[in-house]
């Protein structure tokens, strides 16, 4: 059977960038940079999602599939787009969603993309997956597993992308493939490795430990772009108008521009707060961020969300949590 152990979800960086893009004034000088970074990350995520369909064609077998798995190798972390794990081998799949013509330069270990007559260099994904193979090997050894063949593939998700390399780099096609060739390539691997390195017990233990040891990468999006809370637009923003600030009357959020009303519009605003500022909030911080003056209204909003809290009275701190 094919079992997806760790499902794919929108990466935290994209969720944070989307919230930031909505909370900066349109004329803010950092907006072009942020929108460009968001566009790149969304293209990468779209590429990762594109292999879900080819993977669905795998023959029924004891594969465990992890998406966006992040493990620790000594003091460093390494993240895998997709990992297939079986008793016979582990397969690291690194997805690249890059349009144009790609030249894998074996002499300088770089990837050169040409599109509309312009060249751009990217880090060599072959070096990247080679490092990931080594780190995953170390992770298995550190956790007491027997040696397991670890393979890797670089999957080009755009079917119109042209792949080229130097004549002497004739083995590139073993490592770099187009998306639609993925099932056939995995089938070749299955036939080339027939002996099991892992027992059923090893396999189940590895799955359990990978789930346990996975750590999401978190970071301050404001610090990354050298921003502060003062740069952000406050208030509850109308989802319909995409910018107009709502006001609260008798427990309902109202938009003066489009006349939309909502009882729960503050939830989206608090999600922005969670991604941009932090996972804890006080009554005072909620009033400042939602632009409301009433402490009792803020208390009612917080209580309606059934949040865990600590402290008492003005010192009470509420814990926020939003999952994609």
C-alpha positions in Angstrom: 0.0 0.0 0.0 1.0 3.6 -0.5 0.5 5.5 2.8 1.0 9.2 3.1 2.4 9.6 6.6 3.0 13.3 6.4 0.6 15.2 4.2 1.6 18.2 2.1 0.4 21.5 3.3 0.9 25.1 2.3 4.4 26.0 3.7 4.6 28.3 6.7 6.8 30.8 4.7 4.0 31.2 2.1 1.3 31.6 4.8 3.4 34.3 6.5 4.2 36.0 3.2 0.5 36.1 2.2 -0.4 37.6 5.6 2.4 40.2 5.2 1.4 41.1 1.7 -2.2 41.8 3.0 -1.0 43.9 5.9 1.5 46.3 4.2 0.3 49.5 2.6 0.4 49.1 -1.2 3.0 51.9 -1.5 5.4 50.4 1.1 8.9 50.1 -0.4 9.2 46.5 0.6 6.1 45.3 -1.2 7.8 44.5 -4.6 10.5 42.4 -2.9 7.9 40.6 -0.8 5.6 39.9 -3.7 8.5 38.6 -5.8 9.5 36.2 -3.0 5.9 35.1 -2.5 5.6 34.4 -6.3 8.8 32.3 -6.2 7.7 30.3 -3.2 4.2 29.7 -4.6 5.7 28.5 -7.9 7.9 26.0 -5.9 5.0 24.8 -3.9 2.9 24.3 -7.1 5.8 22.3 -8.5 5.9 20.1 -5.4 2.1 19.5 -5.6 2.4 18.5 -9.3 4.1 15.2 -8.4 1.1 14.0 -6.4 -0.6 12.7 -9.5 2.4 10.7 -10.9 2.9 9.2 -7.4 -0.7 8.0 -7.4 0.3 5.6 -10.2 2.8 3.7 -8.1 2.1 0.0 -7.9 0.6 -1.1 -4.5 3.7 -1.6 -2.3 4.8 -0.8 1.2 5.7 2.8 0.6 5.4 5.4 3.2 5.4 8.9 1.8 6.5 12.0 3.7 6.1 15.5 2.3 8.1 18.5 3.6 10.0 16.4 6.1 12.5 18.4 8.2 14.9 16.4 10.4 18.1 17.2 12.3 21.5 16.0 11.4 23.8 16.8 14.3 23.4 20.6 14.7 22.0 21.2 11.2 18.5 20.6 9.8 17.7 19.3 6.4 14.3 19.4 4.6 13.1 17.0 2.0 10.4 17.9 -0.5 9.2 14.3 -0.6 10.6 11.1 0.8 9.5 7.6 -0.2 10.4 4.9 2.3 10.2 1.2 1.9 12.0 -1.9 3.3 14.2 -1.9 0.1 15.3 1.8 -0.2 14.6 5.4 0.6 14.0 7.8 -2.2 14.5 11.6 -1.9 12.5 13.6 -4.5 13.6 17.2 -5.0 11.1 19.1 -7.2 12.2 22.1 -9.3 9.5 24.3 -11.0 11.7 26.2 -13.4 10.6 27.2 -16.9 12.8 27.7 -19.9 15.9 25.8 -20.9 18.0 24.3 -18.1 21.8 23.5 -18.5 23.3 21.4 -15.8 27.0 22.5 -15.7 29.1 19.7 -14.3 32.3 21.8 -14.3 31.2 24.6 -12.0 28.4 22.7 -10.3 25.6 25.2 -11.2 22.3 25.1 -12.9 21.9 27.7 -15.6 18.4 28.7 -16.7 17.9 30.5 -20.1 14.5 32.1 -20.8 13.7 34.9 -23.3 17.4 35.2 -24.0 18.4 35.9 -20.4 20.6 33.6 -18.3 20.3 33.0 -14.6 22.4 30.7 -12.4 20.9 28.6 -9.6 22.5 26.4 -7.0 23.2 22.9 -8.3 20.3 20.6 -7.2 22.6 17.6 -7.7 24.9 18.8 -4.9 21.8 19.5 -2.9 20.4 16.0 -3.1 23.8 14.5 -2.6 24.1 16.4 0.7 20.6 15.3 1.7 21.5 11.6 1.0 24.5 12.0 3.3 22.4 13.7 6.0 19.6 11.1 5.8 22.2 8.3 6.0 23.6 9.9 9.2 20.1 10.2 10.6 19.4 6.5 10.1 22.8 5.5 11.6 22.4 7.8 14.6 19.0 6.2 15.3 20.4 2.7 15.2 19.1 1.5 11.8 20.9 -0.8 9.4 22.3 0.6 6.2 19.5 1.3 3.7 20.1 2.3 0.1 19.3 6.0 -0.2 18.5 7.2 -3.7 17.5 10.6 -5.0 15.8 12.2 -8.0 15.5 15.8 -9.2 12.1 16.2 -10.8 11.5 19.0 -13.2 7.8 19.8 -12.8 7.2 21.9 -15.9 6.8 19.5 -18.9 7.9 22.2 -21.3 11.3 22.8 -19.7 14.2 21.7 -21.8 17.0 19.8 -20.0 20.6 20.0 -21.3 24.1 19.2 -20.1 27.7 18.7 -21.3 28.3 15.6 -23.5 30.5 14.0 -20.8 27.7 14.3 -18.2 25.9 11.4 -19.9 24.6 9.9 -16.7 22.5 13.0 -15.8 19.3 11.2 -17.0 19.6 8.8 -14.1 19.2 11.7 -11.7 17.2 14.4 -13.4 13.8 13.6 -15.0 10.6 15.2 -16.0 7.6 14.8 -13.8 5.7 12.4 -15.9 8.6 9.9 -16.0 8.5 9.6 -12.2 6.4 6.3 -11.9 8.5 4.5 -14.5 11.7 5.7 -12.8 10.6 4.4 -9.4 9.5 1.1 -11.1 13.1 0.8 -12.4 14.4 1.3 -8.9 12.1 -1.4 -7.5 13.5 -3.9 -10.0 17.1 -2.9 -9.4 16.9 -3.3 -5.6 15.1 -6.5 -4.6 16.6 -7.3 -1.2 15.1 -5.8 1.9 17.5 -3.9 4.2 14.8 -3.1 6.7 12.6 -5.5 8.5 8.9 -4.7 9.0 9.9 -3.7 12.6 12.7 -1.3 11.3 10.3 0.3 8.8 7.6 0.9 11.4 10.2 2.4 13.8 11.6 4.6 11.1 8.1 6.0 10.2 7.4 6.6 13.9 10.7 8.4 14.6 10.5 10.5 11.5 7.1 11.7 12.5 8.3 12.3 16.0 11.6 14.1 15.0 10.1 16.3 12.4 10.4 20.0 13.4 8.7 22.8 11.4 11.0 25.7 10.5 9.7 28.8 12.2 11.0 32.3 11.9 10.0 36.0 12.3 8.8 37.3 9.0 9.1 40.9 10.2 12.7 40.4 11.2 13.5 38.7 7.9 12.4 41.9 6.0 13.6 44.3 8.7 10.0 45.4 9.5 8.2 46.2 12.7 4.6 46.1 13.8 4.4 49.8 13.0 4.7 49.0 9.3 1.5 46.8 9.4 -2.0 47.9 8.6 -4.1 47.5 11.8 -7.8 46.5 12.0 -10.1 43.9 10.6 -9.8 44.0 6.8 -12.8 43.4 4.5 -12.3 40.2 2.5 -14.7 41.4 -0.1 -13.2 44.8 -0.7 -9.6 43.6 -0.1 -8.5 46.6 1.9 -11.3 48.5 3.5 -11.3 48.4 7.3 -14.3 47.0 9.1 -15.9 48.5 12.2 -17.6 46.6 15.0 -21.2 47.3 16.1 -23.2 45.1 18.5 -20.9 42.1 17.9 -20.9 42.4 14.1 -18.2 43.6 11.7 -19.5 45.9 9.0 -18.0 47.3 5.9 -19.0 50.9 4.9 -17.9 50.4 1.4 -19.6 47.1 0.3 -22.1 46.8 3.1 -20.9 43.2 3.9 -21.3 42.1 7.5 -19.7 39.3 9.4 -19.7 37.9 12.9 -16.3 36.2 12.5 -14.2 38.5 10.4 -11.8 39.0 13.4 -10.6 35.4 13.0 -8.8 36.1 9.8 -7.2 39.2 11.4 -6.0 37.1 14.3 -4.6 34.6 11.9 -2.6 37.5 10.4 -1.4 38.4 13.9 -0.4 34.8 14.5 1.7 34.6 11.4 3.2 38.1 11.6 3.6 38.8 15.3 3.3 35.8 17.5 1.4 32.9 19.0 0.4 34.7 22.2 -1.9 37.8 22.6 -3.3 39.9 25.5 -6.5 41.9 25.6 -4.5 45.0 25.1 -2.7 43.6 22.1 -5.9 42.4 20.5 -7.5 45.8 20.9 -4.5 47.5 19.3 -4.4 45.0 16.4 -8.1 44.9 15.7 -8.5 48.7 16.3 -11.2 48.4 18.9 -11.4 50.4 22.1 -13.6 48.3 24.3 -11.8 45.9 26.7 -15.1 44.0 27.3 -15.6 43.5 23.5 -12.0 42.2 23.3 -12.7 39.8 26.2 -15.8 38.5 24.5 -13.9 37.9 21.2 -11.1 36.0 23.1 -13.6 33.9 25.1 -15.5 33.0 22.0 -12.4 31.4 20.5 -12.0 29.0 23.4 -8.3 29.7 23.7 -6.0 28.3 26.4 -4.7 31.1 28.6 -2.4 31.7 31.6 -2.3 34.5 34.2 -5.2 36.6 35.5 -7.0 39.9 34.9 -4.8 42.4 32.9 -1.9 39.9 33.0 -3.9 37.1 31.2 -2.2 35.8 28.1 -4.0 33.8 25.4 -2.4 31.2 23.1 -3.3 31.4 19.4 -2.9 28.5 17.0 -3.9 28.3 13.3 -3.3 25.4 11.1 -3.6 25.4 7.3 
